[in-house]
């Protein structure tokens, strides 16, 4: 993994920035919720109406169990709702019931009968569920006799008698379409949110000054932001103070930019209005093209310059003084404009690194000031509200 990737992965997720940039995509969540609800609800409706399940009739009988006195603790520990379902399928009950059910086999009885969860160990419900109500009644009749016989033949029981019984009724499946619609809407909204988050992560365009802070050597040069289509008196006053201080003793401001598109006439006019009266505004000299071969050569030149600097350590102080004198005599200062929303952070970092290479190789000066242009006023104010921009 490269150093740039390591730095990207180490960055904390900026929730405030995400919410502000994604606020305009709230309707995506609504669309996702509607689509999810339609798909889930429609799928449920089609499944249960286009291909309905066969009719099932249930005969429900409740039986009361009398345990042998003194042995009920041991017997009750073994005979619970899980055990009863196995016992019902055995020869002792289903096998006996089959002999009295008019040709219904033990396997058919075992498949049709079950004991639901018990609330009282002394009472069990026996469900008989089949596709025919008469068959369900016949099996329930046989089960009543078989359970009574089982109680007399099994140690620990005194008797099992039928207390209550409901006639076989058609089971009506609950209509759960409303639950499916709600679940589908929630899932659709979550999917839409993930899509919005993915777009946010992949679209790393420069939109705020903060987006440039991770670029080495650039953060301390940022002087502020120019807003698109709106003027902010407080920010303009702040920029005027910085420009007046930077241009003190200098008469020319060179306009540079990152990317292919130079600042518009409107942007240049705004910059001119921020400068002291009489300041000349000019375009910075063209940058030499930096293809892969040029970057490699610039890096090599930089390495040579570094070695040469080490050899001339004795003359370092003198060279520094000379550089300061030349800077003091210099009559111009360079301002680099970075358009918000049109250049990615990685691209801005690459272009700035190229400028640093050109500066180190003596081919071109590095801009002393950096200004973010075409910034959305609402986004900027909402993000930095009540906070220092650092």
VEXMAR-72490 format. One record per residue (C-alpha): chain; residue in three letters; residue number from 1; x, y, z. Coordinates in Angstrom, 2 decimals, always signed. Layout:
% VEXMAR-72490
LUMFI, unit, code, pos, X, Y, Z
LUMFI, A, ala, NUM, X, Y, Z $
...
***
This chain:
% VEXMAR-72490
LUMFI, unit, code, pos, X, Y, Z
LUMFI, A, unk, 1, +0.00, +0.00, +0.00 $
LUMFI, A, unk, 2, +1.36, +3.42, -0.99 $
LUMFI, A, unk, 3, +1.95, +6.28, +1.41 $
LUMFI, A, unk, 4, -0.97, +8.19, -0.13 $
LUMFI, A, unk, 5, -3.29, +5.20, +0.41 $
LUMFI, A, unk, 6, -2.05, +4.82, +3.98 $
LUMFI, A, unk, 7, -2.85, +8.48, +4.69 $
LUMFI, A, unk, 8, -6.28, +8.13, +3.06 $
LUMFI, A, unk, 9, -7.16, +5.07, +5.15 $
LUMFI, A, unk, 10, -5.95, +6.81, +8.32 $
LUMFI, A, unk, 11, -8.29, +9.79, +7.81 $
LUMFI, A, unk, 12, -11.30, +9.95, +10.11 $
LUMFI, A, unk, 13, -14.75, +10.00, +8.56 $
LUMFI, A, unk, 14, -16.00, +13.58, +8.53 $
LUMFI, A, unk, 15, -19.66, +13.14, +9.46 $
LUMFI, A, unk, 16, -20.46, +16.87, +9.29 $
LUMFI, A, unk, 17, -19.07, +17.17, +5.77 $
LUMFI, A, unk, 18, -20.89, +13.99, +4.70 $
LUMFI, A, unk, 19, -24.24, +15.24, +6.01 $
LUMFI, A, unk, 20, -23.87, +18.66, +4.40 $
LUMFI, A, unk, 21, -22.82, +17.30, +1.00 $
LUMFI, A, unk, 22, -25.41, +14.53, +1.06 $
LUMFI, A, unk, 23, -28.33, +16.70, +2.22 $
LUMFI, A, unk, 24, -29.37, +17.23, -1.40 $
LUMFI, A, unk, 25, -29.62, +13.47, -1.88 $
LUMFI, A, unk, 26, -32.26, +12.87, +0.81 $
LUMFI, A, unk, 27, -34.74, +12.12, -1.96 $
LUMFI, A, unk, 28, -32.55, +9.12, -2.84 $
LUMFI, A, unk, 29, -33.53, +7.59, +0.51 $
LUMFI, A, unk, 30, -37.20, +8.22, -0.25 $
LUMFI, A, unk, 31, -36.90, +6.60, -3.67 $
LUMFI, A, unk, 32, -34.99, +3.67, -2.14 $
LUMFI, A, unk, 33, -37.68, +3.25, +0.51 $
LUMFI, A, unk, 34, -40.48, +3.33, -2.08 $
LUMFI, A, unk, 35, -38.72, +0.85, -4.36 $
LUMFI, A, unk, 36, -37.96, -1.45, -1.43 $
LUMFI, A, unk, 37, -41.57, -1.31, -0.25 $
LUMFI, A, unk, 38, -42.92, -2.03, -3.76 $
LUMFI, A, unk, 39, -40.55, -4.95, -4.34 $
LUMFI, A, unk, 40, -41.06, -6.54, -0.91 $
LUMFI, A, unk, 41, -44.83, -5.95, -0.75 $
LUMFI, A, unk, 42, -45.35, -6.91, -4.39 $
LUMFI, A, unk, 43, -43.28, -10.05, -4.00 $
LUMFI, A, unk, 44, -45.25, -11.10, -0.93 $
LUMFI, A, unk, 45, -48.56, -10.42, -2.67 $
LUMFI, A, unk, 46, -47.63, -12.39, -5.79 $
LUMFI, A, unk, 47, -46.27, -15.30, -3.79 $
LUMFI, A, unk, 48, -49.42, -15.67, -1.70 $
LUMFI, A, unk, 49, -51.99, -14.90, -4.39 $
LUMFI, A, unk, 50, -50.51, -16.22, -7.63 $
LUMFI, A, unk, 51, -49.29, -19.44, -6.02 $
LUMFI, A, unk, 52, -51.40, -19.92, -2.87 $
LUMFI, A, unk, 53, -50.59, -22.70, -0.41 $
LUMFI, A, unk, 54, -53.05, -25.65, -0.23 $
LUMFI, A, unk, 55, -55.87, -25.39, +2.31 $
LUMFI, A, unk, 56, -55.14, -26.82, +5.74 $
LUMFI, A, unk, 57, -57.70, -27.70, +8.42 $
LUMFI, A, unk, 58, -56.79, -27.89, +12.09 $
LUMFI, A, unk, 59, -58.49, -29.85, +14.84 $
LUMFI, A, unk, 60, -57.40, -28.52, +18.26 $
LUMFI, A, unk, 61, -57.95, -30.55, +21.42 $
LUMFI, A, unk, 62, -56.68, -29.92, +24.94 $
LUMFI, A, unk, 63, -55.83, -32.83, +27.21 $
LUMFI, A, unk, 64, -55.36, -32.83, +30.98 $
LUMFI, A, unk, 65, -52.67, -35.09, +32.40 $
LUMFI, A, unk, 66, -52.85, -36.64, +35.85 $
LUMFI, A, unk, 67, -49.48, -37.89, +37.05 $
LUMFI, A, unk, 68, -48.96, -40.67, +39.57 $
LUMFI, A, unk, 69, -48.68, -39.16, +43.03 $
LUMFI, A, unk, 70, -45.12, -39.15, +44.31 $
LUMFI, A, unk, 71, -43.63, -39.65, +40.83 $
LUMFI, A, unk, 72, -44.76, -36.44, +39.15 $
LUMFI, A, unk, 73, -41.44, -34.65, +39.60 $
LUMFI, A, unk, 74, -39.53, -37.31, +37.66 $
LUMFI, A, unk, 75, -42.22, -37.73, +35.03 $
LUMFI, A, unk, 76, -42.69, -34.02, +34.43 $
LUMFI, A, unk, 77, -38.97, -33.54, +33.87 $
LUMFI, A, unk, 78, -39.07, -35.96, +30.95 $
LUMFI, A, unk, 79, -42.43, -35.19, +29.35 $
LUMFI, A, unk, 80, -42.23, -31.62, +28.03 $
LUMFI, A, unk, 81, -43.40, -30.09, +24.74 $
LUMFI, A, unk, 82, -40.28, -31.31, +22.90 $
LUMFI, A, unk, 83, -40.63, -34.85, +24.25 $
LUMFI, A, unk, 84, -44.36, -35.06, +23.57 $
LUMFI, A, unk, 85, -43.84, -34.47, +19.85 $
LUMFI, A, unk, 86, -41.54, -37.50, +19.74 $
LUMFI, A, unk, 87, -43.90, -39.55, +21.87 $
LUMFI, A, unk, 88, -46.89, -38.74, +19.63 $
LUMFI, A, unk, 89, -45.01, -40.15, +16.62 $
LUMFI, A, unk, 90, -44.18, -43.42, +18.41 $
LUMFI, A, unk, 91, -45.91, -46.78, +18.12 $
LUMFI, A, unk, 92, -47.39, -46.22, +21.58 $
LUMFI, A, unk, 93, -49.60, -43.36, +20.35 $
LUMFI, A, unk, 94, -49.49, -42.85, +16.56 $
LUMFI, A, unk, 95, -49.27, -46.62, +16.05 $
LUMFI, A, unk, 96, -52.26, -47.28, +18.30 $
LUMFI, A, unk, 97, -54.22, -44.40, +16.72 $
LUMFI, A, unk, 98, -53.60, -45.83, +13.26 $
LUMFI, A, unk, 99, -55.50, -48.99, +14.19 $
LUMFI, A, unk, 100, -58.60, -46.90, +14.90 $
LUMFI, A, unk, 101, -58.38, -44.18, +12.23 $
LUMFI, A, unk, 102, -60.01, -45.99, +9.34 $
LUMFI, A, unk, 103, -57.06, -46.75, +7.08 $
LUMFI, A, unk, 104, -54.85, -43.75, +7.97 $
LUMFI, A, unk, 105, -51.29, -44.91, +8.46 $
LUMFI, A, unk, 106, -49.02, -44.25, +11.43 $
LUMFI, A, unk, 107, -46.75, -42.09, +9.24 $
LUMFI, A, unk, 108, -49.67, -39.93, +8.11 $
LUMFI, A, unk, 109, -50.79, -39.46, +11.71 $
LUMFI, A, unk, 110, -47.26, -38.57, +12.81 $
LUMFI, A, unk, 111, -46.97, -35.99, +10.03 $
LUMFI, A, unk, 112, -50.35, -34.42, +10.86 $
LUMFI, A, unk, 113, -50.04, -34.14, +14.65 $
LUMFI, A, unk, 114, -47.97, -31.88, +16.85 $
LUMFI, A, unk, 115, -47.89, -30.39, +20.35 $
LUMFI, A, unk, 116, -47.26, -26.62, +20.50 $
LUMFI, A, unk, 117, -45.29, -24.96, +23.27 $
LUMFI, A, unk, 118, -46.81, -25.77, +26.65 $
LUMFI, A, unk, 119, -47.60, -23.20, +29.34 $
LUMFI, A, unk, 120, -48.59, -25.83, +31.91 $
LUMFI, A, unk, 121, -46.91, -29.25, +32.06 $
LUMFI, A, unk, 122, -50.24, -30.84, +33.05 $
LUMFI, A, unk, 123, -52.03, -29.64, +29.93 $
LUMFI, A, unk, 124, -51.19, -30.27, +26.30 $
LUMFI, A, unk, 125, -52.81, -29.09, +23.09 $
LUMFI, A, unk, 126, -52.75, -31.59, +20.26 $
LUMFI, A, unk, 127, -53.00, -30.06, +16.79 $
LUMFI, A, unk, 128, -54.11, -32.25, +13.91 $
LUMFI, A, unk, 129, -53.55, -30.47, +10.59 $
LUMFI, A, unk, 130, -54.62, -32.03, +7.28 $
LUMFI, A, unk, 131, -56.14, -30.98, +3.97 $
LUMFI, A, unk, 132, -59.52, -32.51, +4.85 $
LUMFI, A, unk, 133, -61.62, -31.61, +7.93 $
LUMFI, A, unk, 134, -63.14, -35.08, +8.25 $
LUMFI, A, unk, 135, -59.69, -36.68, +8.25 $
LUMFI, A, unk, 136, -58.54, -34.23, +10.92 $
LUMFI, A, unk, 137, -61.55, -35.14, +13.09 $
LUMFI, A, unk, 138, -60.95, -38.86, +12.62 $
LUMFI, A, unk, 139, -57.30, -38.57, +13.65 $
LUMFI, A, unk, 140, -58.21, -36.43, +16.69 $
LUMFI, A, unk, 141, -60.77, -39.06, +17.77 $
LUMFI, A, unk, 142, -58.16, -41.77, +17.47 $
LUMFI, A, unk, 143, -55.56, -39.68, +19.29 $
LUMFI, A, unk, 144, -57.89, -39.17, +22.26 $
LUMFI, A, unk, 145, -58.26, -42.93, +22.64 $
LUMFI, A, unk, 146, -54.55, -43.57, +22.07 $
LUMFI, A, unk, 147, -53.50, -41.01, +24.70 $
LUMFI, A, unk, 148, -55.86, -42.53, +27.28 $
LUMFI, A, unk, 149, -54.44, -45.98, +26.52 $
LUMFI, A, unk, 150, -50.87, -44.58, +26.75 $
LUMFI, A, unk, 151, -51.56, -43.17, +30.24 $
LUMFI, A, unk, 152, -52.74, -46.56, +31.55 $
LUMFI, A, unk, 153, -49.80, -48.39, +30.00 $
LUMFI, A, unk, 154, -47.01, -45.98, +30.99 $
LUMFI, A, unk, 155, -45.50, -45.66, +34.44 $
LUMFI, A, unk, 156, -45.90, -42.24, +36.07 $
LUMFI, A, unk, 157, -49.33, -41.46, +34.55 $
LUMFI, A, unk, 158, -52.77, -41.96, +36.05 $
LUMFI, A, unk, 159, -54.82, -40.72, +33.11 $
LUMFI, A, unk, 160, -54.95, -38.34, +30.12 $
LUMFI, A, unk, 161, -58.42, -37.03, +29.40 $
LUMFI, A, unk, 162, -59.75, -34.60, +26.82 $
LUMFI, A, unk, 163, -60.94, -31.37, +28.44 $
LUMFI, A, unk, 164, -61.75, -29.21, +25.45 $
LUMFI, A, unk, 165, -61.96, -29.55, +21.70 $
LUMFI, A, unk, 166, -62.50, -27.26, +18.75 $
LUMFI, A, unk, 167, -63.97, -28.57, +15.50 $
LUMFI, A, unk, 168, -61.69, -28.67, +12.51 $
LUMFI, A, unk, 169, -61.39, -25.19, +11.02 $
LUMFI, A, unk, 170, -59.70, -23.82, +7.97 $
LUMFI, A, unk, 171, -56.38, -22.24, +8.90 $
LUMFI, A, unk, 172, -56.16, -18.73, +7.57 $
LUMFI, A, unk, 173, -52.62, -17.51, +7.11 $
LUMFI, A, unk, 174, -51.99, -14.09, +8.60 $
LUMFI, A, unk, 175, -51.65, -11.33, +6.04 $
LUMFI, A, unk, 176, -48.16, -9.99, +6.73 $
LUMFI, A, unk, 177, -47.94, -7.72, +3.71 $
LUMFI, A, unk, 178, -47.77, -4.60, +5.89 $
LUMFI, A, unk, 179, -44.71, -6.00, +7.71 $
LUMFI, A, unk, 180, -43.07, -6.87, +4.41 $
LUMFI, A, unk, 181, -43.73, -3.37, +3.09 $
LUMFI, A, unk, 182, -42.17, -1.78, +6.19 $
LUMFI, A, unk, 183, -39.18, -4.12, +6.09 $
LUMFI, A, unk, 184, -38.72, -3.52, +2.35 $
LUMFI, A, unk, 185, -38.90, +0.26, +2.82 $
LUMFI, A, unk, 186, -36.30, +0.15, +5.61 $
LUMFI, A, unk, 187, -33.98, -2.10, +3.57 $
LUMFI, A, unk, 188, -34.40, +0.09, +0.48 $
LUMFI, A, unk, 189, -33.57, +3.24, +2.45 $
LUMFI, A, unk, 190, -30.45, +1.58, +3.92 $
LUMFI, A, unk, 191, -29.30, +0.51, +0.44 $
LUMFI, A, unk, 192, -29.84, +4.04, -0.86 $
LUMFI, A, unk, 193, -27.86, +5.41, +2.09 $
LUMFI, A, unk, 194, -24.99, +3.04, +1.31 $
LUMFI, A, unk, 195, -25.02, +4.22, -2.31 $
LUMFI, A, unk, 196, -24.92, +7.86, -1.19 $
LUMFI, A, unk, 197, -22.03, +7.05, +1.18 $
LUMFI, A, unk, 198, -20.17, +5.24, -1.62 $
LUMFI, A, unk, 199, -20.58, +8.20, -3.97 $
LUMFI, A, unk, 200, -19.37, +10.54, -1.21 $
LUMFI, A, unk, 201, -16.27, +8.43, -0.53 $
LUMFI, A, unk, 202, -15.39, +8.09, -4.23 $
LUMFI, A, unk, 203, -16.00, +11.77, -5.04 $
LUMFI, A, unk, 204, -13.09, +13.38, -3.16 $
LUMFI, A, unk, 205, -13.26, +16.76, -4.86 $
LUMFI, A, unk, 206, -11.91, +19.83, -3.10 $
LUMFI, A, unk, 207, -14.87, +21.75, -1.72 $
LUMFI, A, unk, 208, -13.55, +23.29, +1.50 $
LUMFI, A, unk, 209, -10.23, +24.60, +2.74 $
LUMFI, A, unk, 210, -10.04, +21.55, +5.02 $
LUMFI, A, unk, 211, -9.77, +19.31, +1.96 $
LUMFI, A, unk, 212, -6.36, +20.86, +1.20 $
LUMFI, A, unk, 213, -4.93, +20.53, +4.69 $
LUMFI, A, unk, 214, -3.35, +17.13, +4.12 $
LUMFI, A, unk, 215, -1.22, +18.45, +1.24 $
LUMFI, A, unk, 216, +2.22, +19.08, +2.67 $
LUMFI, A, unk, 217, +3.53, +22.63, +2.30 $
LUMFI, A, unk, 218, +0.17, +24.01, +1.20 $
LUMFI, A, unk, 219, -1.88, +24.36, +4.38 $
LUMFI, A, unk, 220, +0.08, +27.33, +5.75 $
LUMFI, A, unk, 221, -0.31, +29.15, +2.43 $
LUMFI, A, unk, 222, -4.13, +29.07, +2.34 $
LUMFI, A, unk, 223, -5.51, +32.56, +2.94 $
LUMFI, A, unk, 224, -9.24, +31.89, +2.59 $
LUMFI, A, unk, 225, -12.13, +31.32, +0.20 $
LUMFI, A, unk, 226, -13.97, +33.20, -2.53 $
LUMFI, A, unk, 227, -17.63, +32.27, -2.69 $
LUMFI, A, unk, 228, -19.51, +31.46, -5.88 $
LUMFI, A, unk, 229, -22.19, +34.02, -6.69 $
LUMFI, A, unk, 230, -22.15, +35.59, -3.25 $
LUMFI, A, unk, 231, -19.98, +38.05, -1.36 $
LUMFI, A, unk, 232, -19.29, +37.68, +2.34 $
LUMFI, A, unk, 233, -18.22, +40.96, +3.96 $
LUMFI, A, unk, 234, -16.48, +39.29, +6.89 $
LUMFI, A, unk, 235, -14.48, +36.94, +4.69 $
LUMFI, A, unk, 236, -13.65, +39.72, +2.23 $
LUMFI, A, unk, 237, -12.38, +41.95, +5.01 $
LUMFI, A, unk, 238, -10.23, +39.10, +6.28 $
LUMFI, A, unk, 239, -8.80, +38.54, +2.79 $
LUMFI, A, unk, 240, -8.13, +42.28, +2.29 $
LUMFI, A, unk, 241, -6.05, +42.36, +5.45 $
LUMFI, A, unk, 242, -4.01, +39.35, +4.36 $
LUMFI, A, unk, 243, -3.50, +40.70, +0.83 $
LUMFI, A, unk, 244, -2.46, +44.13, +2.13 $
LUMFI, A, unk, 245, +0.12, +42.52, +4.40 $
LUMFI, A, unk, 246, +1.41, +40.17, +1.70 $
LUMFI, A, unk, 247, +1.65, +42.93, -0.94 $
LUMFI, A, unk, 248, +3.33, +45.45, +1.32 $
LUMFI, A, unk, 249, +6.27, +46.84, -0.63 $
LUMFI, A, unk, 250, +5.24, +44.96, -3.76 $
LUMFI, A, unk, 251, +3.29, +46.18, -6.73 $
LUMFI, A, unk, 252, +2.45, +43.04, -8.76 $
LUMFI, A, unk, 253, +0.25, +40.04, -8.01 $
LUMFI, A, unk, 254, +0.76, +37.04, -10.28 $
LUMFI, A, unk, 255, -2.29, +34.80, -10.68 $
LUMFI, A, unk, 256, -1.50, +31.09, -10.87 $
LUMFI, A, unk, 257, -3.89, +28.11, -10.74 $
LUMFI, A, unk, 258, -4.03, +24.35, -10.33 $
LUMFI, A, unk, 259, -5.69, +22.36, -13.08 $
LUMFI, A, unk, 260, -6.38, +23.06, -16.74 $
LUMFI, A, unk, 261, -8.90, +25.88, -16.33 $
LUMFI, A, unk, 262, -7.59, +29.33, -15.43 $
LUMFI, A, unk, 263, -9.65, +31.59, -13.10 $
LUMFI, A, unk, 264, -12.60, +33.33, -14.74 $
LUMFI, A, unk, 265, -12.78, +37.07, -15.28 $
LUMFI, A, unk, 266, -15.23, +37.32, -12.38 $
LUMFI, A, unk, 267, -12.77, +35.62, -10.03 $
LUMFI, A, unk, 268, -9.91, +37.83, -11.18 $
LUMFI, A, unk, 269, -12.11, +40.91, -10.69 $
LUMFI, A, unk, 270, -12.87, +39.81, -7.11 $
LUMFI, A, unk, 271, -9.19, +39.26, -6.42 $
LUMFI, A, unk, 272, -8.39, +42.69, -7.84 $
LUMFI, A, unk, 273, -10.95, +44.21, -5.46 $
LUMFI, A, unk, 274, -9.19, +42.57, -2.51 $
LUMFI, A, unk, 275, -5.78, +44.05, -3.39 $
LUMFI, A, unk, 276, -4.54, +47.50, -2.38 $
LUMFI, A, unk, 277, -5.18, +50.23, -4.93 $
LUMFI, A, unk, 278, -2.56, +50.38, -7.66 $
LUMFI, A, unk, 279, -1.66, +46.67, -7.54 $
LUMFI, A, unk, 280, -0.88, +45.19, -10.95 $
LUMFI, A, unk, 281, -2.62, +41.89, -11.72 $
LUMFI, A, unk, 282, -0.85, +39.58, -14.15 $
LUMFI, A, unk, 283, -0.94, +35.94, -15.14 $
LUMFI, A, unk, 284, +1.89, +33.78, -13.79 $
LUMFI, A, unk, 285, +4.37, +32.36, -16.30 $
LUMFI, A, unk, 286, +3.40, +29.08, -17.90 $
LUMFI, A, unk, 287, +4.44, +25.96, -16.05 $
LUMFI, A, unk, 288, +6.70, +23.52, -17.90 $
LUMFI, A, unk, 289, +4.83, +20.34, -18.75 $
LUMFI, A, unk, 290, +5.54, +17.58, -16.26 $
LUMFI, A, unk, 291, +5.14, +14.20, -17.90 $
LUMFI, A, unk, 292, +6.57, +11.04, -16.32 $
LUMFI, A, unk, 293, +9.98, +11.68, -17.87 $
LUMFI, A, unk, 294, +10.00, +15.31, -16.70 $
LUMFI, A, unk, 295, +9.00, +14.33, -13.16 $
LUMFI, A, unk, 296, +11.76, +11.77, -13.06 $
LUMFI, A, unk, 297, +14.28, +14.31, -14.29 $
LUMFI, A, unk, 298, +13.05, +16.92, -11.80 $
LUMFI, A, unk, 299, +13.41, +14.42, -8.98 $
LUMFI, A, unk, 300, +16.92, +13.62, -10.13 $
LUMFI, A, unk, 301, +17.77, +17.33, -10.28 $
LUMFI, A, unk, 302, +16.38, +17.76, -6.80 $
LUMFI, A, unk, 303, +18.54, +14.94, -5.50 $
LUMFI, A, unk, 304, +21.61, +16.49, -7.07 $
LUMFI, A, unk, 305, +20.71, +19.87, -5.63 $
LUMFI, A, unk, 306, +20.37, +18.31, -2.18 $
LUMFI, A, unk, 307, +23.81, +16.71, -2.40 $
LUMFI, A, unk, 308, +25.31, +19.93, -3.65 $
LUMFI, A, unk, 309, +23.69, +21.77, -0.74 $
LUMFI, A, unk, 310, +25.29, +19.36, +1.70 $
LUMFI, A, unk, 311, +28.71, +19.98, +0.20 $
LUMFI, A, unk, 312, +28.23, +23.74, +0.57 $
LUMFI, A, unk, 313, +27.21, +23.62, +4.21 $
LUMFI, A, unk, 314, +29.83, +26.18, +5.08 $
LUMFI, A, unk, 315, +28.19, +28.74, +2.76 $
LUMFI, A, unk, 316, +24.65, +28.05, +3.96 $
LUMFI, A, unk, 317, +24.26, +31.16, +6.10 $
LUMFI, A, unk, 318, +25.58, +33.39, +3.36 $
LUMFI, A, unk, 319, +23.28, +31.83, +0.79 $
LUMFI, A, unk, 320, +20.30, +32.28, +3.12 $
LUMFI, A, unk, 321, +21.09, +35.95, +3.64 $
LUMFI, A, unk, 322, +21.44, +36.45, -0.09 $
LUMFI, A, unk, 323, +18.09, +34.74, -0.68 $
LUMFI, A, unk, 324, +16.40, +36.99, +1.86 $
LUMFI, A, unk, 325, +17.81, +40.08, +0.22 $
LUMFI, A, unk, 326, +16.59, +38.89, -3.17 $
LUMFI, A, unk, 327, +13.15, +38.18, -1.73 $
LUMFI, A, unk, 328, +13.00, +41.63, -0.19 $
LUMFI, A, unk, 329, +13.90, +43.17, -3.54 $
LUMFI, A, unk, 330, +11.34, +41.09, -5.38 $
LUMFI, A, unk, 331, +8.47, +43.27, -6.60 $
LUMFI, A, unk, 332, +5.89, +40.56, -7.15 $
LUMFI, A, unk, 333, +4.07, +37.82, -5.27 $
LUMFI, A, unk, 334, +2.27, +34.78, -6.66 $
LUMFI, A, unk, 335, -1.26, +33.71, -5.72 $
LUMFI, A, unk, 336, -2.45, +30.19, -6.65 $
LUMFI, A, unk, 337, -6.20, +29.75, -7.25 $
LUMFI, A, unk, 338, -7.76, +26.31, -6.66 $
LUMFI, A, unk, 339, -11.33, +25.93, -7.98 $
LUMFI, A, unk, 340, -13.67, +24.19, -5.53 $
LUMFI, A, unk, 341, -15.75, +21.35, -6.88 $
LUMFI, A, unk, 342, -13.67, +20.97, -10.06 $
LUMFI, A, unk, 343, -10.47, +19.32, -8.89 $
LUMFI, A, unk, 344, -9.92, +16.23, -6.77 $
LUMFI, A, unk, 345, -7.77, +16.36, -3.67 $
LUMFI, A, unk, 346, -5.39, +13.75, -5.08 $
LUMFI, A, unk, 347, -5.03, +15.75, -8.32 $
LUMFI, A, unk, 348, -4.40, +18.96, -6.38 $
LUMFI, A, unk, 349, -1.74, +17.20, -4.33 $
LUMFI, A, unk, 350, -0.02, +15.87, -7.46 $
LUMFI, A, unk, 351, -0.03, +19.29, -9.16 $
LUMFI, A, unk, 352, +1.28, +21.00, -6.03 $
LUMFI, A, unk, 353, +4.07, +18.42, -5.73 $
LUMFI, A, unk, 354, +5.03, +19.21, -9.34 $
LUMFI, A, unk, 355, +5.22, +22.90, -8.46 $
LUMFI, A, unk, 356, +7.49, +22.05, -5.54 $
LUMFI, A, unk, 357, +9.73, +20.06, -7.89 $
LUMFI, A, unk, 358, +9.90, +22.96, -10.34 $
LUMFI, A, unk, 359, +10.69, +25.33, -7.50 $
LUMFI, A, unk, 360, +13.44, +23.06, -6.16 $
LUMFI, A, unk, 361, +14.90, +22.73, -9.65 $
LUMFI, A, unk, 362, +14.91, +26.55, -10.05 $
LUMFI, A, unk, 363, +12.58, +26.44, -13.05 $
LUMFI, A, unk, 364, +9.67, +28.26, -11.47 $
LUMFI, A, unk, 365, +8.78, +29.92, -8.17 $
LUMFI, A, unk, 366, +6.33, +28.27, -5.77 $
LUMFI, A, unk, 367, +3.19, +30.34, -5.07 $
LUMFI, A, unk, 368, +3.31, +32.09, -1.72 $
LUMFI, A, unk, 369, -0.48, +32.38, -1.30 $
LUMFI, A, unk, 370, -3.29, +29.90, -2.02 $
LUMFI, A, unk, 371, -6.93, +30.92, -2.49 $
LUMFI, A, unk, 372, -9.88, +28.53, -2.83 $
LUMFI, A, unk, 373, -12.38, +29.89, -5.37 $
LUMFI, A, unk, 374, -16.00, +29.12, -6.38 $
LUMFI, A, unk, 375, -16.77, +27.82, -2.88 $
LUMFI, A, unk, 376, -20.44, +27.25, -2.00 $
LUMFI, A, unk, 377, -21.28, +29.87, +0.61 $
LUMFI, A, unk, 378, -23.93, +27.78, +2.39 $
LUMFI, A, unk, 379, -21.67, +24.73, +2.62 $
LUMFI, A, unk, 380, -18.75, +26.79, +3.93 $
LUMFI, A, unk, 381, -20.78, +28.61, +6.59 $
LUMFI, A, unk, 382, -22.62, +25.49, +7.72 $
LUMFI, A, unk, 383, -19.41, +23.50, +8.01 $
LUMFI, A, unk, 384, -17.35, +26.12, +9.85 $
LUMFI, A, unk, 385, -20.20, +27.52, +11.93 $
LUMFI, A, unk, 386, -18.94, +28.27, +15.43 $
LUMFI, A, unk, 387, -15.54, +26.75, +14.73 $
LUMFI, A, unk, 388, -12.10, +27.88, +13.78 $
LUMFI, A, unk, 389, -11.21, +26.84, +10.25 $
LUMFI, A, unk, 390, -8.02, +25.22, +11.57 $
***
